[in-house]
Amino acid sequence: MFQNQRYITRGIESEIPIELQLFMWRCIESVPKPDYLQIFRLEPMKTMQKIIHEQEEPEYRKEYLLKSSDPITAKVYVIDSDTYSTMLLANEY
């Protein structure tokens, strides 16, 4: 899974910095048994960006803190269809 063409939506392109996009793709690559749906919750914490990465089956959860001068709030889904993977904002689903 997630070893195919990767796409992002307009919402991701306009709201999520490229550094965070790349970080989330790398997070997915590190999951031992990735599910077709990956969930990322982005939360600001003063000068830090908190990223909570989850999947349902098998259950997986990991938290990251990254230095950020402009942390954001967002919920991001990454969905794998076997042919391609798409990163989108939850409100674009």
C-alpha positions as CSV (number, residue, x, y, z in Angstrom):
1,M,0.0,0.0,0.0
2,F,1.0,3.6,-0.6
3,Q,3.7,2.6,-3.1
4,N,2.0,4.1,-6.1
5,Q,1.3,7.5,-7.7
6,R,0.6,10.2,-5.0
7,Y,-1.8,13.1,-5.4
8,I,-2.9,16.0,-3.3
9,T,-6.1,18.0,-3.5
10,R,-6.3,21.8,-3.9
11,G,-7.1,22.1,-0.2
12,I,-3.9,20.4,0.8
13,E,-1.9,22.4,-1.8
14,S,-3.3,25.7,-0.4
15,E,-3.4,25.0,3.3
16,I,-0.7,22.5,4.2
17,P,2.9,23.5,3.8
18,I,5.0,21.2,1.6
19,E,7.3,20.3,4.5
20,L,4.3,18.9,6.4
21,Q,3.0,17.1,3.3
22,L,6.3,15.3,2.9
23,F,6.5,14.6,6.6
24,M,3.1,12.9,6.5
25,W,4.1,10.8,3.5
26,R,7.2,9.6,5.4
27,C,5.1,8.8,8.5
28,I,2.9,6.5,6.3
29,E,6.0,4.8,5.0
30,S,7.1,3.9,8.6
31,V,3.8,2.2,9.5
32,P,4.5,-1.6,9.8
33,K,1.1,-2.6,8.4
34,P,-0.6,0.4,6.8
35,D,-4.4,0.5,6.4
36,Y,-5.9,2.0,3.3
37,L,-6.9,5.1,5.4
38,Q,-4.4,7.1,7.3
39,I,-5.6,10.0,9.5
40,F,-3.5,13.0,10.6
41,R,-4.7,15.6,13.1
42,L,-2.6,18.8,13.1
43,E,-2.8,20.9,16.2
44,P,-0.9,24.1,17.1
45,M,1.1,24.1,20.4
46,K,2.7,27.6,20.8
47,T,5.8,27.3,18.6
48,M,5.3,23.6,17.8
49,Q,3.2,21.7,15.3
50,K,1.6,18.6,16.9
51,I,0.8,15.8,14.5
52,I,-1.2,12.8,15.6
53,H,-1.1,10.0,13.1
54,E,-3.7,7.2,13.3
55,Q,-5.2,4.3,11.5
56,E,-8.0,1.9,12.6
57,E,-7.0,-1.6,11.4
58,P,-4.6,-2.7,12.7
59,E,-4.8,0.0,15.4
60,Y,-1.9,2.4,15.1
61,R,-1.3,5.8,16.8
62,K,1.9,8.0,17.0
63,E,2.4,11.6,18.0
64,Y,5.0,14.0,16.7
65,L,6.1,17.5,17.7
66,L,7.9,19.7,15.2
67,K,9.2,23.2,15.5
68,S,7.0,25.6,13.6
69,S,6.8,29.4,13.3
70,D,3.2,29.1,12.0
71,P,1.5,25.9,13.3
72,I,-1.9,25.0,11.9
73,T,-5.1,23.2,12.7
74,A,-6.3,20.6,10.2
75,K,-7.5,17.1,9.8
76,V,-6.0,15.2,6.9
77,Y,-6.9,11.9,5.3
78,V,-4.6,9.9,3.1
79,I,-6.5,7.2,1.1
80,D,-4.9,4.4,-0.9
81,S,-6.9,2.8,-3.8
82,D,-4.2,0.4,-4.9
83,T,-3.7,2.4,-8.1
84,Y,-3.0,5.8,-6.5
85,S,-2.9,7.5,-3.1
86,T,-4.6,10.8,-2.4
87,M,-4.0,13.3,0.5
88,L,-7.0,15.5,1.2
89,L,-8.4,17.6,3.9
90,A,-11.2,15.9,5.9
91,N,-13.7,18.6,4.7
92,E,-12.9,17.6,1.1
93,Y,-14.0,14.0,1.6
